[in-house]
Amino acid sequence: MAINSVSDLTVFSPELRSHCVDWASTYHLSSLRANILRPFQINKGQDILEIGAGCGALSRYLGECGANVLALEGSLRRSKTARSRTRDLPNVTVVAEKLSDFRTEQRFDVITLIGVLEYAGLYTAAENPAGIMLANVASLLKPNGVVVLAIENQLGLKYFAGAPEDHIGLPMYGLEGRYEKTQPRTYGRKALSDLLAKAGLPVTSFLAPFPDYKLPISILSENSSKYKDFDGAALAWQSARRDPQLPSLLGFAPERVWPAVFRNGLGLELANSFLVVASSQPTLLPDRSILAWHYSAGRVPQYCREAIFDATDADSISVAYRMLYPERSADRTSGAWVRFECPETVRYTSGRLLSEVFIQAVSRDGWSIDDAAGFVRQYIESVETLLQAEGIVETISSATDTLPGKYWDVIAQNIILCDNGLPVMIDNEWTLNTDVEFGHCVLRSLLLLMATVTRFGVPANGRSYTRKAFIEGVFATSGVAVSETDITRYIELEASIQAQITGRPRSEFLDWSPHDLLTTRNLQTMVAEVDQIQLVANERLEIIEVLQAELGRIQSIAKDQREQIEALRKSISWKATAPLRKLTTVLRNMLTSGRSSD
């Protein structure tokens, strides 16, 4: 196991990140795991019981916060791994024991159940295993203690789209309530609330982690839907493709559905996972003025940050930024390719993300390259407006036109279109150390946007586009054509920049899969394809049946003809041999007569 061999065991360990090579290793080692607990104030000296420590990803985070952590893990093998992950933290104790067997007089400020409650039925034959587990947990709390629980939502939107149930691996399994008594099972919001209330934890605050609780990027609070100017859907739909467990074929595109879900007030009800804080009294619940948290934690430590959307001021929403690794602050202002800047607080800008124009253009059937190029033309107009607002009078006419280095980060995802149609730059944290070619900005925007699309519509011309052909077509049609050499230059520069930001090998970013086809299939189109195949098969079956009938008729005719031929042959044979038989008779008679005369 990688944990035993590395020297850096911290949450942001570059050594451990290099070992994140598949889903299992990423789940146990990724720094994103800790995001699920970051919204809560974990203080030094707090007594925390972690139930289901796994390989110690969250044990490590809680220990680094300075809390006194007692981590329970039922698997001996995993408990040893968790102990190894926290071997340099004297404030973390790992115990190989199941909760049902755990006995202690100690009481805790915080008890965590992250990805645990769904397995309650595997350890007891009781009628209400989840309720028994929660009641047991509640009994271990201090009077002002809280339970922090994370679990998949039985009614999560991705399951309606056809994603398989996380534990059973079958689509629609949870939605249809097909859980057996001894299987893992999940709950909808009301059912989970009722379980907590009956266990003595009636005061709850539900939060929605996106894409889910395992590797969360954004976390929305219950209050986020109460502010009409706050676009919580943007955090949901932009993270949909960040779920490593999301299948390649879905029934619908979540990035198109989440906005409608949020407009109808169902964002929390249909979130893929729940993050719940539960207590017997409301004293320690999260600050209700906070609408959301967004994490940029997949970077080298000095660039990792948290964005907190706060509505304390009734007249406006602010975005406060906090570095997640302040100890490395001296390293973040310089770099070979880009400089990092992190303001403390900015005013939240409401409106529509320019990137939505692209999503809506290419995710419908019947789109054309000109539709995607129209997005680029709107992007050009927006950037020109932003340049003019800064007193930089510039008209963009070609891909090789240069812009100030900070415009490397002025991609479509960082442009808000206000109600008056004017663009506003947001989240501008990176500045290239040199000027940037506009074509690089366009390519960067397109690649990032393509990574958020779960399914492109079928083009009007019926053509199957490779990623390279699509990008070249969009560039050419938008009026900012690029050569293959230009694209290669942009990719090489982008790979160098991303290597600085993420700490990952530059080679990972050089292969942008140019020859892969755009995904235009989903479950609906697949069903249509199956129906079409079935229709063709039925038509061919009918033809085969007709041919079989015709073959039977021909075989019957052939049989009759064979019988006639055989009869004719016998007739001909008899007639042909009649003279010979007559001659034979005459000769026999003559011989007989001769013998008589002798």
C-alpha positions as CSV (number, residue, x, y, z in Angstrom):
1,M,0.0,0.0,0.0
2,A,1.3,3.5,-1.0
3,I,0.6,4.9,2.5
4,N,3.3,2.7,4.1
5,S,6.0,3.8,1.6
6,V,5.6,7.6,1.5
7,S,7.1,10.2,3.8
8,D,4.5,12.9,3.3
9,L,1.2,11.7,4.8
10,T,-0.6,15.0,4.8
11,V,-4.0,15.7,3.2
12,F,-2.3,17.5,0.3
13,S,0.6,15.0,-0.1
14,P,1.9,15.2,-3.6
15,E,3.4,11.7,-3.1
16,L,0.0,10.2,-2.3
17,R,-1.7,12.1,-5.2
18,S,0.7,10.4,-7.6
19,H,-0.7,7.1,-6.4
20,C,-4.3,8.1,-7.4
21,V,-4.5,5.9,-10.5
22,D,-8.0,4.4,-10.4
23,W,-11.3,4.8,-8.6
24,A,-10.3,2.8,-5.4
25,S,-6.9,4.6,-4.9
26,T,-8.4,8.0,-5.6
27,Y,-11.2,7.4,-3.1
28,H,-8.8,6.4,-0.4
29,L,-6.0,8.9,-1.1
30,S,-7.4,12.0,-2.8
31,S,-7.3,15.4,-1.0
32,L,-10.8,16.0,-2.2
33,R,-12.2,13.6,0.4
34,A,-11.6,16.1,3.1
35,N,-13.9,18.7,1.5
36,I,-16.9,17.0,3.0
37,L,-15.9,18.1,6.4
38,R,-14.4,21.5,5.6
39,P,-17.7,23.5,6.1
40,F,-17.6,22.6,9.8
41,Q,-15.4,24.2,12.4
42,I,-13.2,21.5,13.7
43,N,-11.3,22.9,16.7
44,K,-8.2,21.8,18.5
45,G,-9.0,19.8,21.5
46,Q,-12.5,18.7,20.4
47,D,-13.2,15.0,21.0
48,I,-14.3,13.4,17.8
49,L,-15.4,9.8,17.1
50,E,-15.0,8.8,13.5
51,I,-17.1,5.7,12.7
52,G,-15.9,3.8,9.6
53,A,-12.4,5.2,9.2
54,G,-11.6,3.2,6.1
55,C,-8.0,3.9,5.1
56,G,-7.8,7.1,7.1
57,A,-8.4,9.9,4.6
58,L,-10.7,11.7,7.0
59,S,-8.9,10.6,10.1
60,R,-5.9,12.4,8.7
61,Y,-7.8,15.6,8.1
62,L,-9.4,15.6,11.5
63,G,-6.1,15.0,13.1
64,E,-4.5,17.8,11.2
65,C,-7.2,20.1,12.6
66,G,-5.9,19.3,16.0
67,A,-8.9,17.4,17.3
68,N,-8.6,14.4,19.6
69,V,-9.7,11.7,17.2
70,L,-10.9,8.2,18.0
71,A,-11.3,6.3,14.7
72,L,-13.2,3.1,14.6
73,E,-12.8,0.7,11.6
74,G,-14.3,-2.8,11.5
75,S,-11.8,-4.2,9.1
76,L,-8.4,-5.1,10.6
77,R,-6.6,-4.5,7.3
78,R,-8.1,-1.1,6.8
79,S,-7.6,-0.1,10.4
80,K,-3.9,-0.9,10.0
81,T,-3.8,1.3,6.9
82,A,-5.6,4.2,8.7
83,R,-3.1,3.9,11.6
84,S,-0.3,4.1,9.1
85,R,-1.8,7.2,7.5
86,T,-1.9,8.9,10.9
87,R,1.3,7.4,12.3
88,D,2.8,10.9,12.9
89,L,-0.3,12.3,14.7
90,P,-0.4,11.5,18.4
91,N,-3.9,12.9,18.7
92,V,-5.4,10.2,16.5
93,T,-6.2,6.7,17.9
94,V,-7.3,4.0,15.5
95,V,-9.3,1.1,16.9
96,A,-10.1,-2.1,14.9
97,E,-13.7,-2.6,16.1
98,K,-17.3,-2.4,14.9
99,L,-19.6,0.2,16.4
100,S,-21.9,-2.6,17.6
101,D,-19.1,-4.0,19.7
102,F,-17.7,-0.6,20.8
103,R,-18.0,0.2,24.5
104,T,-16.8,3.4,26.2
105,E,-17.6,5.9,28.9
106,Q,-16.2,8.7,26.8
107,R,-18.6,11.2,25.2
108,F,-17.9,13.2,22.0
109,D,-18.3,16.7,20.6
110,V,-18.6,15.4,17.0
111,I,-19.4,11.9,15.7
112,T,-18.9,11.3,11.9
113,L,-20.8,8.8,9.8
114,I,-19.4,9.4,6.4
115,G,-20.5,6.6,4.0
116,V,-21.5,4.3,6.9
117,L,-25.2,4.4,7.7
118,E,-26.1,2.6,4.4
119,Y,-24.3,-0.5,5.7
120,A,-26.2,-0.8,9.0
121,G,-28.2,-3.8,7.8
122,L,-25.1,-5.8,7.2
123,Y,-24.3,-6.1,10.8
124,T,-27.6,-6.9,12.6
125,A,-30.7,-8.9,11.9
126,A,-32.8,-6.3,13.8
127,E,-35.9,-4.8,12.1
128,N,-34.6,-1.2,12.0
129,P,-30.8,-1.5,11.8
130,A,-30.2,2.2,10.7
131,G,-32.4,3.4,13.5
132,I,-30.5,1.3,16.0
133,M,-27.1,2.6,14.7
134,L,-28.2,6.2,15.0
135,A,-29.6,5.7,18.5
136,N,-26.3,4.2,19.5
137,V,-24.4,7.1,18.0
138,A,-26.7,9.6,19.7
139,S,-26.0,8.0,23.1
140,L,-22.3,8.7,22.6
141,L,-22.7,12.5,22.2
142,K,-21.9,15.2,24.7
143,P,-25.0,17.3,25.5
144,N,-24.0,19.8,22.9
145,G,-22.6,17.3,20.4
146,V,-23.5,16.9,16.8
147,V,-23.5,14.0,14.3
148,V,-22.1,14.7,10.8
149,L,-23.5,12.2,8.4
150,A,-23.0,11.7,4.6
151,I,-24.8,9.2,2.4
152,E,-26.1,8.9,-1.1
153,N,-29.6,10.1,-1.8
154,Q,-31.9,7.3,-2.8
155,L,-33.7,9.8,-5.1
156,G,-30.6,11.4,-6.5
157,L,-30.9,12.9,-10.0
158,K,-28.1,10.8,-11.5
159,Y,-30.1,7.7,-10.6
160,F,-33.1,8.9,-12.6
161,A,-30.7,9.5,-15.5
162,G,-29.8,5.8,-15.3
163,A,-26.6,5.7,-13.1
164,P,-26.4,2.4,-11.2
165,E,-27.1,2.3,-7.5
166,D,-23.6,2.9,-5.9
167,H,-23.6,-0.2,-3.8
168,I,-25.6,-2.8,-5.8
169,G,-24.4,-1.7,-9.2
170,L,-27.8,-1.9,-10.9
171,P,-29.7,1.0,-12.4
172,M,-33.1,2.0,-10.9
173,Y,-32.5,-0.4,-7.9
174,G,-32.7,2.2,-5.2
175,L,-35.4,4.2,-7.0
176,E,-37.6,1.2,-7.1
177,G,-36.9,0.3,-3.5
178,R,-35.6,-3.1,-4.3
179,Y,-33.3,-3.3,-1.3
180,E,-33.1,-6.6,0.5
181,K,-32.8,-6.7,4.3
182,T,-29.1,-7.6,4.4
183,Q,-28.0,-5.2,1.6
184,P,-26.7,-1.6,1.8
185,R,-29.5,0.9,1.4
186,T,-29.9,4.6,1.0
187,Y,-32.7,7.0,1.9
188,G,-34.5,10.1,0.6
189,R,-34.5,13.3,2.6
190,K,-37.7,12.8,4.5
191,A,-37.0,9.2,5.4
192,L,-33.5,10.2,6.6
193,S,-35.0,13.0,8.7
194,D,-37.5,10.7,10.3
195,L,-34.7,8.2,11.1
196,L,-32.7,10.9,12.8
197,A,-35.6,12.3,14.7
198,K,-36.6,8.9,16.1
199,A,-33.0,8.3,17.2
200,G,-33.1,11.5,19.3
201,L,-31.5,13.8,16.8
202,P,-34.5,15.9,15.6
203,V,-32.6,19.1,14.8
204,T,-31.0,18.8,11.4
205,S,-29.4,20.8,8.7
206,F,-29.2,19.2,5.3
207,L,-26.5,20.2,2.8
208,A,-26.0,19.0,-0.8
209,P,-22.5,18.0,-1.9
210,F,-21.8,18.0,-5.6
211,P,-21.2,15.8,-7.5
212,D,-21.6,13.7,-4.4
213,Y,-20.2,13.3,-0.9
214,K,-17.2,11.1,-1.9
215,L,-15.2,13.6,-3.8
216,P,-17.1,16.9,-3.4
217,I,-16.3,20.0,-5.3
218,S,-19.2,22.2,-4.1
219,I,-21.5,22.0,-1.1
220,L,-24.8,23.9,-1.0
221,S,-26.7,24.7,2.1
222,E,-30.5,24.5,2.7
223,N,-30.7,28.3,2.4
224,S,-29.1,28.5,-1.0
225,S,-32.5,28.1,-2.7
226,K,-34.0,31.1,-0.8
227,Y,-31.9,33.7,-2.6
228,K,-33.2,34.2,-6.2
229,D,-30.0,36.0,-7.2
230,F,-27.8,33.0,-6.2
231,D,-27.2,30.5,-8.9
232,G,-26.7,27.2,-7.0
233,A,-27.5,25.2,-10.1
234,A,-24.3,26.5,-11.7
235,L,-22.3,24.7,-9.0
236,A,-24.4,21.5,-9.5
237,W,-24.3,21.2,-13.3
238,Q,-20.6,22.2,-13.7
239,S,-19.6,19.4,-11.4
240,A,-21.7,16.6,-13.0
241,R,-18.9,15.2,-15.1
242,R,-16.5,15.4,-12.1
243,D,-18.1,12.2,-10.7
244,P,-15.7,9.3,-11.5
245,Q,-18.5,6.8,-11.0
246,L,-20.9,8.5,-13.6
247,P,-21.5,6.1,-16.5
248,S,-20.8,7.3,-20.0
249,L,-24.4,6.7,-21.2
250,L,-27.3,8.5,-19.3
251,G,-30.9,8.9,-20.0
252,F,-30.6,12.7,-20.0
253,A,-27.9,15.4,-19.7
254,P,-27.6,16.5,-16.0
255,E,-26.0,19.8,-17.0
256,R,-29.2,20.6,-18.8
257,V,-31.6,19.3,-16.1
258,W,-30.1,20.9,-13.0
259,P,-31.1,24.5,-13.8
260,A,-34.7,23.4,-14.1
261,V,-34.5,21.4,-10.9
262,F,-33.2,24.4,-9.0
263,R,-35.7,26.8,-10.5
264,N,-38.4,24.5,-9.1
265,G,-36.9,24.4,-5.6
266,L,-35.9,20.7,-5.8
267,G,-32.1,21.1,-5.8
268,L,-31.7,19.6,-2.3
269,E,-34.3,17.0,-2.7
270,L,-32.7,15.6,-5.9
271,A,-29.0,16.1,-4.9
272,N,-27.0,12.9,-5.5
273,S,-25.9,12.8,-1.8
274,F,-26.7,14.4,1.5
275,L,-24.4,15.9,4.1
276,V,-26.4,16.2,7.3
277,V,-25.6,17.8,10.6
278,A,-27.9,16.5,13.4
279,S,-28.2,17.3,17.0
280,S,-30.7,17.4,19.9
281,Q,-30.5,21.2,19.9
282,P,-29.6,23.8,17.2
283,T,-26.7,25.4,19.0
284,L,-23.9,24.0,16.8
285,L,-25.5,23.8,13.3
286,P,-23.7,25.6,10.4
287,D,-24.1,29.3,10.0
288,R,-27.3,29.7,8.0
289,S,-26.1,32.8,6.2
290,I,-23.7,30.7,4.2
291,L,-25.2,29.6,0.9
292,A,-22.4,27.4,-0.5
293,W,-18.8,26.3,-0.3
294,H,-16.7,25.7,-3.4
295,Y,-13.3,24.0,-3.3
296,S,-10.3,24.1,-5.6
297,A,-8.3,21.3,-3.9
298,G,-7.0,19.3,-6.8
299,R,-3.9,21.4,-7.0
300,V,-0.4,21.7,-5.4
301,P,-0.9,22.8,-1.8
302,Q,0.0,26.5,-2.2
303,Y,-2.9,27.0,-4.7
304,C,-5.7,25.1,-2.9
305,R,-8.5,27.4,-1.7
306,E,-12.0,27.6,-0.5
307,A,-14.7,30.0,-1.7
308,I,-17.5,30.7,0.7
309,F,-20.7,32.3,-0.6
310,D,-22.1,34.4,2.3
311,A,-25.5,36.2,2.5
312,T,-24.9,37.9,5.9
313,D,-25.6,41.2,4.3
314,A,-29.3,41.1,3.4
315,D,-28.7,43.4,0.4
316,S,-25.9,41.4,-1.3
317,I,-24.0,38.1,-1.4
318,S,-20.3,38.1,-1.0
319,V,-17.6,35.5,-1.9
320,A,-14.9,35.1,0.7
321,Y,-11.8,33.2,-0.2
322,R,-9.6,31.2,2.2
323,M,-6.3,29.4,1.4
324,L,-6.5,25.8,2.5
325,Y,-2.8,25.6,3.1
326,P,-1.7,29.0,4.4
327,E,1.6,27.6,5.5
328,R,2.6,27.6,1.8
329,S,1.4,31.2,1.1
330,A,5.0,32.4,0.3
331,D,5.1,29.9,-2.6
332,R,1.9,30.9,-4.4
333,T,2.8,34.4,-5.8
334,S,5.5,33.2,-8.2
335,G,5.8,30.5,-10.7
336,A,7.4,29.6,-14.0
337,W,4.3,30.1,-16.1
338,V,1.5,31.7,-14.1
339,R,1.0,33.8,-10.9
340,F,-1.7,33.1,-8.4
341,E,-3.8,35.8,-6.8
342,C,-6.4,35.2,-4.1
343,P,-8.5,38.2,-3.0
344,E,-10.1,38.0,0.5
345,T,-13.6,39.0,-0.4
346,V,-15.5,40.0,-3.6
347,R,-19.1,40.8,-4.4
348,Y,-21.1,38.0,-5.9
349,T,-22.3,38.7,-9.4
350,S,-25.6,37.3,-10.4
351,G,-26.5,36.4,-14.0
352,R,-25.9,33.7,-16.6
353,L,-22.6,32.0,-17.2
354,L,-21.5,32.5,-20.8
355,S,-20.6,28.8,-20.8
356,E,-24.3,28.0,-20.7
357,V,-24.6,29.4,-24.2
358,F,-22.2,26.6,-25.4
359,I,-24.0,23.9,-23.4
360,Q,-27.3,24.8,-24.9
361,A,-26.0,25.1,-28.4
362,V,-24.3,21.7,-28.7
363,S,-26.4,19.4,-26.4
364,R,-29.5,19.5,-28.6
365,D,-30.0,17.4,-31.6
366,G,-29.7,19.2,-34.9
367,W,-26.9,21.6,-33.9
368,S,-24.3,22.7,-36.4
369,I,-20.7,23.9,-36.2
370,D,-22.1,27.4,-36.8
371,D,-24.0,27.2,-33.6
372,A,-20.8,26.4,-31.7
373,A,-19.0,29.1,-33.6
374,G,-21.8,31.6,-32.6
375,F,-20.7,30.9,-29.0
376,V,-17.1,31.8,-29.9
377,R,-18.3,35.0,-31.6
378,Q,-20.2,36.0,-28.4
379,Y,-17.1,35.2,-26.4
380,I,-15.1,37.5,-28.6
381,E,-17.6,40.3,-28.1
382,S,-17.5,39.7,-24.3
383,V,-13.8,39.9,-24.1
384,E,-13.7,43.0,-26.3
385,T,-16.2,44.6,-23.9
386,L,-14.1,43.7,-20.9
387,L,-10.9,45.0,-22.5
388,Q,-12.7,48.3,-23.3
389,A,-13.9,48.6,-19.7
390,E,-10.3,48.5,-18.7
391,G,-9.3,51.2,-21.1
392,I,-7.7,48.7,-23.5
393,V,-9.1,49.5,-26.9
394,E,-8.7,46.4,-28.8
395,T,-10.6,44.5,-31.5
396,I,-10.0,40.8,-31.8
397,S,-9.6,39.8,-35.4
398,S,-7.4,36.7,-35.3
399,A,-6.4,33.8,-33.1
400,T,-2.9,35.2,-32.8
401,D,-4.0,38.6,-31.4
402,T,-2.3,39.0,-27.9
403,L,-4.1,40.0,-24.7
404,P,-2.8,40.9,-21.2
405,G,-1.7,37.8,-19.3
406,K,-4.6,37.8,-16.9
407,Y,-6.9,37.0,-19.8
408,W,-5.6,33.5,-19.9
409,D,-8.1,32.9,-17.0
410,V,-10.9,34.9,-18.6
411,I,-12.5,31.8,-20.1
412,A,-16.2,31.4,-20.8
413,Q,-16.7,29.7,-17.4
414,N,-15.4,32.9,-15.7
415,I,-17.7,35.4,-17.6
416,I,-21.2,36.3,-16.2
417,L,-23.7,37.8,-18.6
418,C,-25.8,40.2,-16.5
419,D,-29.4,41.0,-17.0
420,N,-28.4,44.0,-19.1
421,G,-26.3,41.8,-21.4
422,L,-23.0,43.2,-20.3
423,P,-20.3,40.7,-19.3
424,V,-18.5,40.7,-16.0
425,M,-15.3,38.9,-15.2
426,I,-15.3,36.6,-12.2
427,D,-12.9,34.3,-10.3
428,N,-9.8,35.7,-12.1
429,E,-7.1,34.1,-10.0
430,W,-4.4,33.3,-12.6
431,T,-2.1,35.6,-14.6
432,L,0.1,34.3,-17.3
433,N,3.7,35.8,-17.0
434,T,3.5,36.8,-20.7
435,D,0.8,38.0,-23.0
436,V,-1.6,35.3,-24.2
437,E,-2.8,34.7,-27.7
438,F,-6.6,34.8,-28.0
439,G,-6.6,31.5,-29.8
440,H,-5.2,29.9,-26.6
441,C,-8.1,31.4,-24.6
442,V,-10.6,30.0,-27.0
443,L,-9.0,26.5,-27.1
444,R,-8.8,26.5,-23.3
445,S,-12.5,27.4,-23.0
446,L,-13.6,24.8,-25.6
447,L,-11.6,22.0,-23.9
448,L,-12.9,22.8,-20.5
449,L,-16.5,23.1,-21.8
450,M,-16.3,19.8,-23.7
451,A,-15.3,18.2,-20.4
452,T,-18.6,19.3,-18.8
453,V,-20.9,17.9,-21.6
454,T,-22.2,14.5,-20.9
455,R,-23.7,14.2,-24.3
456,F,-23.5,16.2,-27.5
457,G,-26.6,16.2,-29.6
458,V,-26.6,14.6,-33.1
459,P,-25.4,17.2,-35.6
460,A,-27.8,18.3,-38.3
461,N,-25.4,16.9,-41.0
462,G,-25.3,13.6,-39.2
463,R,-21.5,13.7,-39.1
464,S,-19.5,12.1,-36.4
465,Y,-16.9,14.7,-35.2
466,T,-13.6,14.0,-33.6
467,R,-12.6,16.4,-30.9
468,K,-9.9,17.8,-33.2
469,A,-12.3,18.2,-36.2
470,F,-14.9,19.9,-34.0
471,I,-12.4,22.4,-32.6
472,E,-10.9,23.2,-36.0
473,G,-14.4,23.6,-37.4
474,V,-15.5,25.9,-34.7
475,F,-12.3,28.0,-35.0
476,A,-12.7,28.3,-38.8
477,T,-16.4,29.1,-38.8
478,S,-16.0,31.7,-36.0
479,G,-13.6,33.8,-38.0
480,V,-10.5,33.1,-35.8
481,A,-9.0,30.2,-37.7
482,V,-6.0,28.4,-36.4
483,S,-3.5,26.1,-37.9
484,E,-2.6,22.7,-36.6
485,T,0.7,24.2,-35.5
486,D,-1.1,26.8,-33.5
487,I,-3.1,24.2,-31.7
488,T,0.0,22.2,-30.9
489,R,1.7,25.3,-29.5
490,Y,-1.3,26.1,-27.3
491,I,-1.6,22.5,-26.0
492,E,2.2,22.5,-25.2
493,L,1.9,25.8,-23.3
494,E,-1.3,24.7,-21.5
495,A,0.4,21.4,-20.4
496,S,3.3,23.4,-18.9
497,I,0.9,25.7,-17.0
498,Q,-1.3,22.8,-15.7
499,A,1.8,20.9,-14.5
500,Q,2.7,24.0,-12.4
501,I,-0.8,24.3,-11.0
502,T,-1.6,20.7,-10.3
503,G,1.9,19.2,-9.8
504,R,1.0,16.4,-12.1
505,P,3.3,15.3,-15.0
506,R,3.2,17.6,-18.0
507,S,2.7,14.5,-20.2
508,E,-0.8,14.0,-18.8
509,F,-1.9,17.2,-20.4
510,L,-0.3,16.8,-23.8
511,D,-2.7,14.1,-24.9
512,W,-6.0,15.9,-25.3
513,S,-7.5,12.9,-27.1
514,P,-7.9,14.7,-30.5
515,H,-9.1,11.6,-32.3
516,D,-11.8,10.6,-29.9
517,L,-15.3,11.1,-31.2
518,L,-17.7,13.4,-29.5
519,T,-20.2,11.5,-27.4
520,T,-23.6,11.7,-29.1
521,R,-25.3,8.7,-27.6
522,N,-27.3,8.3,-24.4
523,L,-29.7,5.7,-23.1
524,Q,-32.5,7.1,-25.2
525,T,-30.5,7.0,-28.4
526,M,-29.2,3.6,-27.5
527,V,-32.8,2.4,-27.0
528,A,-33.7,3.9,-30.4
529,E,-30.8,2.1,-31.9
530,V,-31.9,-1.2,-30.4
531,D,-35.4,-0.5,-31.6
532,Q,-34.1,0.2,-35.1
533,I,-32.0,-3.0,-35.0
534,Q,-35.0,-4.9,-33.8
535,L,-37.1,-3.4,-36.6
536,V,-34.5,-4.4,-39.2
537,A,-34.3,-7.8,-37.6
538,N,-38.0,-8.3,-37.7
539,E,-38.1,-7.2,-41.4
540,R,-35.4,-9.6,-42.2
541,L,-37.1,-12.3,-40.2
542,E,-40.2,-11.8,-42.3
543,I,-38.2,-12.1,-45.5
544,I,-36.6,-15.2,-44.2
545,E,-40.0,-16.7,-43.4
546,V,-41.2,-15.9,-47.0
547,L,-38.0,-17.4,-48.4
548,Q,-38.5,-20.5,-46.2
549,A,-42.0,-20.9,-47.5
550,E,-40.8,-20.5,-51.0
551,L,-38.1,-23.0,-50.4
552,G,-40.6,-25.4,-49.0
553,R,-42.8,-25.0,-52.1
554,I,-39.8,-25.5,-54.4
555,Q,-38.8,-28.6,-52.4
556,S,-42.3,-30.0,-52.7
557,I,-42.2,-29.4,-56.5
558,A,-38.8,-30.9,-56.7
559,K,-40.0,-34.0,-54.8
560,D,-43.0,-34.4,-57.2
561,Q,-40.6,-34.0,-60.1
562,R,-38.2,-36.5,-58.7
563,E,-41.1,-39.0,-58.3
564,Q,-42.2,-38.4,-61.9
565,I,-38.7,-38.7,-63.2
566,E,-38.2,-42.0,-61.3
567,A,-41.5,-43.4,-62.7
568,L,-40.5,-42.2,-66.2
569,R,-37.1,-43.8,-65.8
570,K,-38.7,-47.1,-64.8
571,S,-41.1,-46.9,-67.7
572,I,-38.4,-46.1,-70.2
573,S,-36.3,-48.9,-68.8
574,W,-39.1,-51.4,-69.2
575,K,-39.9,-50.4,-72.7
576,A,-36.2,-50.3,-73.7
577,T,-35.6,-53.8,-72.5
578,A,-38.9,-55.4,-74.0
579,P,-37.3,-56.4,-77.4
580,L,-34.4,-57.9,-75.6
581,R,-36.7,-59.9,-73.3
582,K,-38.7,-61.0,-76.4
583,L,-35.5,-62.1,-78.2
584,T,-34.4,-63.9,-75.1
585,T,-37.7,-65.8,-74.9
586,V,-37.4,-66.8,-78.6
587,L,-33.9,-68.0,-78.2
588,R,-34.8,-69.9,-75.0
589,N,-37.7,-71.6,-76.9
590,M,-35.5,-72.5,-79.9
591,L,-32.9,-74.0,-77.6
592,T,-35.6,-75.9,-75.8
593,S,-37.0,-77.2,-79.1
594,G,-33.5,-78.2,-80.3
595,R,-32.9,-80.3,-77.2
596,S,-36.3,-82.0,-77.7
597,S,-35.5,-83.0,-81.3
598,D,-32.2,-84.4,-80.3
